[in-house]
Amino acid sequence: MSKRAVLEVIALDAEDAVAAQRGGADRLELVTDMAADGLTPPRETFAKIRAAVGIPLRVMLRAADGFAVGDIDALVESARGLRAEGAEEFVFGFLDADGSPDLVTVERLVAELDGCPWTFHRAIDRAADRDALRKQLADLPGLDTYLTAGSPAGVDEGLPTLLAEAAAAERGEPGYGPRMLVGGGLRLDHLPALRASGVTAFHIGGAARPAGWSGAVSPEAVRTWREAVDA
């Protein structure tokens, strides 16, 4: 298996997707409404992006801001529609009021996805007990990635946690098998310590958009990250 690090970029539309692919992204996370921190994109948007690029797409399943599920039936319906449209990879994660994983919701979505690979997203950074969450989710089909900054405040604060979890993964501790995808306030100067610890996957959103979220993804910005994660 290649040791090349994975670079995942957030895409809101086909223009973003093409730019990110041109810049060297390995994979896209598809969302809409970044004001709500990323919600499920319309099925039509997925179809346009799928037609525009050849790299893997992970589609967000999230109906409202925050980490409670909201309308689970609507979310299941969204997942079903996206699957019918050809979506094969997903991103989701829900917590209950106590900060534990919402296993009922997660298991219902996993059943709907029928073995598709998926990322448990930054809900882990709001969990009451990260280690317990990992162990509770460890046997769920398809779970191959955790998107995490190590802290709700971002990678700056979360770096010690990320390095400790990378070490736990190296030791083969239960619950640490899925790949750690680091994102959330990630900067280029964080990369050397993360790479040295064995982290091999990185996620950027705003860092790919010099003009901010109102502007498009810049292939040049993505290329800068591609070169840095490969260094």
C-alpha positions as CSV (number, residue, x, y, z in Angstrom):
1,M,0.0,0.0,0.0
2,S,1.3,3.5,-0.9
3,K,2.6,5.6,1.9
4,R,1.5,8.8,0.2
5,A,-0.5,11.0,2.6
6,V,-4.2,11.6,1.8
7,L,-5.3,15.2,1.2
8,E,-9.1,15.7,1.5
9,V,-10.6,19.0,0.5
10,I,-14.1,20.4,1.2
11,A,-16.1,21.0,-2.0
12,L,-19.4,22.8,-2.2
13,D,-20.0,22.5,-6.0
14,A,-18.5,21.2,-9.2
15,E,-16.2,24.2,-9.7
16,D,-14.6,23.6,-6.3
17,A,-14.3,19.9,-7.1
18,V,-12.5,20.5,-10.4
19,A,-10.1,23.0,-8.8
20,A,-9.3,20.7,-5.9
21,Q,-8.6,17.8,-8.2
22,R,-6.4,20.0,-10.3
23,G,-4.5,21.0,-7.2
24,G,-3.8,17.4,-6.2
25,A,-6.6,16.5,-3.8
26,D,-7.0,12.8,-3.3
27,R,-10.6,13.0,-2.1
28,L,-13.4,15.5,-1.5
29,E,-15.8,16.0,1.3
30,L,-19.1,17.2,-0.1
31,V,-21.2,19.5,2.0
32,T,-23.5,22.5,1.8
33,D,-24.1,25.4,4.1
34,M,-20.8,26.0,5.8
35,A,-22.5,28.6,8.0
36,A,-24.0,25.6,9.8
37,D,-20.6,23.8,9.7
38,G,-21.5,21.6,6.7
39,L,-24.8,19.9,6.0
40,T,-25.9,17.2,3.5
41,P,-25.7,18.5,-0.1
42,P,-28.6,18.1,-2.5
43,R,-28.6,14.9,-4.5
44,E,-28.3,17.0,-7.7
45,T,-25.1,18.7,-6.5
46,F,-23.6,15.3,-5.8
47,A,-24.5,14.2,-9.3
48,K,-22.9,17.2,-10.9
49,I,-19.7,16.8,-8.9
50,R,-19.5,13.1,-9.6
51,A,-19.7,13.8,-13.3
52,A,-17.0,16.5,-13.0
53,V,-14.2,14.7,-11.3
54,G,-12.7,11.2,-11.0
55,I,-11.5,11.2,-7.4
56,P,-13.4,9.7,-4.4
57,L,-16.2,11.7,-2.8
58,R,-17.3,11.5,0.8
59,V,-20.8,13.0,1.3
60,M,-21.9,14.6,4.6
61,L,-25.0,13.2,6.3
62,R,-26.1,16.0,8.6
63,A,-29.4,17.8,8.6
64,A,-28.8,20.6,11.2
65,D,-26.0,22.4,12.9
66,G,-24.7,20.7,16.1
67,F,-24.2,17.1,16.9
68,A,-27.8,15.9,17.6
69,V,-29.4,14.0,14.8
70,G,-32.6,16.0,14.4
71,D,-34.9,14.2,11.9
72,I,-33.4,10.8,11.5
73,D,-36.0,9.6,9.0
74,A,-35.2,12.6,6.7
75,L,-31.5,11.8,7.1
76,V,-32.0,8.1,6.2
77,E,-34.1,9.3,3.2
78,S,-31.2,11.5,2.1
79,A,-28.7,8.6,2.5
80,R,-31.0,6.4,0.4
81,G,-31.3,9.1,-2.4
82,L,-27.5,9.7,-2.5
83,R,-26.8,5.9,-2.6
84,A,-29.3,5.7,-5.6
85,E,-27.4,8.5,-7.2
86,G,-24.1,6.5,-6.9
87,A,-22.6,7.8,-3.6
88,E,-20.3,5.2,-2.1
89,E,-18.6,7.0,0.8
90,F,-20.0,9.1,3.6
91,V,-19.3,11.4,6.6
92,F,-21.4,11.6,9.7
93,G,-21.3,11.5,13.5
94,F,-23.8,12.1,16.2
95,L,-23.7,12.5,20.0
96,D,-26.5,12.2,22.6
97,A,-27.1,14.8,25.3
98,D,-24.4,13.3,27.5
99,G,-21.7,13.6,24.9
100,S,-21.7,9.8,24.1
101,P,-22.1,8.5,20.6
102,D,-25.7,8.3,19.5
103,L,-25.5,4.6,18.6
104,V,-29.1,4.2,17.6
105,T,-28.7,6.9,14.9
106,V,-25.3,5.8,13.8
107,E,-26.3,2.1,13.5
108,R,-29.4,3.0,11.6
109,L,-27.3,4.9,9.0
110,V,-24.7,2.2,8.9
111,A,-27.4,-0.3,8.1
112,E,-28.7,1.9,5.3
113,L,-25.2,2.3,3.8
114,D,-24.7,-1.5,3.4
115,G,-20.9,-1.6,4.0
116,C,-19.9,1.7,2.4
117,P,-16.8,3.3,3.9
118,W,-17.5,6.3,6.2
119,T,-15.8,8.9,8.4
120,F,-16.9,9.7,11.9
121,H,-16.5,13.4,11.8
122,R,-15.5,16.1,14.4
123,A,-18.3,15.1,16.8
124,I,-15.5,13.1,18.4
125,D,-13.9,16.5,19.4
126,R,-17.1,17.2,21.4
127,A,-17.4,13.7,23.0
128,A,-17.3,13.4,26.8
129,D,-14.8,10.6,26.4
130,R,-12.9,10.2,23.1
131,D,-11.4,6.8,24.0
132,A,-14.7,5.4,25.1
133,L,-16.3,6.6,21.9
134,R,-13.7,4.9,19.8
135,K,-14.2,1.6,21.6
136,Q,-18.0,1.8,21.3
137,L,-17.8,2.4,17.5
138,A,-14.9,0.0,16.9
139,D,-17.0,-2.9,15.4
140,L,-19.3,-0.8,13.1
141,P,-19.1,-1.9,9.4
142,G,-17.4,0.6,7.1
143,L,-15.9,3.0,9.7
144,D,-12.4,3.6,8.4
145,T,-11.7,7.2,9.4
146,Y,-12.0,9.7,12.2
147,L,-11.9,13.4,11.2
148,T,-10.5,15.2,14.2
149,A,-8.7,18.3,15.4
150,G,-8.1,16.8,18.8
151,S,-10.1,19.6,20.4
152,P,-13.3,21.6,19.7
153,A,-11.0,24.7,19.4
154,G,-8.9,23.3,16.6
155,V,-5.6,21.6,15.9
156,D,-3.5,24.3,17.9
157,E,-5.1,23.1,21.1
158,G,-5.7,19.6,20.0
159,L,-2.1,18.7,18.9
160,P,-1.1,16.9,22.1
161,T,-4.3,14.7,21.9
162,L,-3.6,14.0,18.2
163,L,-0.1,12.9,18.9
164,A,-1.2,10.7,21.8
165,E,-3.9,9.1,19.6
166,A,-1.4,8.6,16.8
167,A,0.9,6.7,19.3
168,A,-2.1,4.6,20.4
169,A,-2.8,3.7,16.8
170,E,0.9,2.7,16.3
171,R,0.6,0.4,19.4
172,G,-2.5,-1.2,17.9
173,E,-4.8,-0.3,20.8
174,P,-8.5,-1.3,20.4
175,G,-10.6,1.5,18.7
176,Y,-7.6,3.1,17.1
177,G,-7.6,1.1,13.8
178,P,-9.5,3.7,11.7
179,R,-7.3,6.2,10.0
180,M,-6.9,9.6,11.7
181,L,-7.8,12.4,9.3
182,V,-6.6,15.7,10.8
183,G,-8.6,18.8,10.1
184,G,-10.1,21.9,11.8
185,G,-7.9,24.9,12.0
186,L,-5.0,22.9,10.5
187,R,-2.1,25.0,9.3
188,L,1.0,24.1,7.3
189,D,3.2,24.5,10.3
190,H,1.3,21.7,12.1
191,L,2.3,19.2,9.4
192,P,5.9,18.2,10.5
193,A,4.9,17.1,14.0
194,L,1.9,15.2,12.7
195,R,3.8,13.5,9.9
196,A,6.5,12.5,12.3
197,S,3.9,10.9,14.6
198,G,2.6,8.7,11.7
199,V,-0.5,10.7,10.7
200,T,-1.1,10.2,7.0
201,A,-4.3,12.0,6.2
202,F,-5.2,15.7,6.2
203,H,-8.4,17.7,5.6
204,I,-8.7,21.3,4.6
205,G,-11.6,23.7,4.0
206,G,-10.9,27.4,4.4
207,A,-7.2,26.8,3.8
208,A,-8.1,26.0,0.1
209,R,-9.9,29.3,-0.3
210,P,-7.8,32.4,-0.2
211,A,-10.9,34.6,-0.7
212,G,-12.8,32.9,2.2
213,W,-15.9,30.7,2.0
214,S,-17.6,33.1,-0.4
215,G,-14.8,32.4,-2.9
216,A,-13.9,29.2,-4.8
217,V,-11.3,26.6,-4.1
218,S,-7.9,27.7,-5.5
219,P,-5.9,24.9,-7.3
220,E,-2.7,26.8,-6.3
221,A,-3.6,26.7,-2.6
222,V,-4.4,23.0,-2.8
223,R,-1.1,22.4,-4.6
224,T,0.8,24.1,-1.8
225,W,-0.8,21.7,0.7
226,R,-0.2,18.7,-1.6
227,E,3.5,19.5,-1.7
228,A,3.6,20.1,2.0
229,V,1.9,16.8,3.0
230,D,4.2,14.9,0.6
231,A,7.4,16.6,1.8
